């Protein structure tokens, strides 16, 4: 099992209902893409809604293939519109 701290921002925070939480994922969730899929499966409000979000791992924007490890801090940031 991999223990993570997940931070939610803006609209994702609204969907989660919390600013942050401790999450423990199975050992087969090893990268950002797999974490995204796992979160969408395990939190109904996220289903199909994390596709356009950015993930950061330990304060650095992450790519889907980037590995995750116990103790990581994951931030989920929705797209920002501006003008």
Beta strands, then each sheet from edge to edge (+ up, - down):
strand 1: 2-8
strand 2: 20-25
strand 3: 54-57
strand 4: 60-62
strand 5: 73-77
sheet 1: 2+ 1- 5- 3+ 4-
end
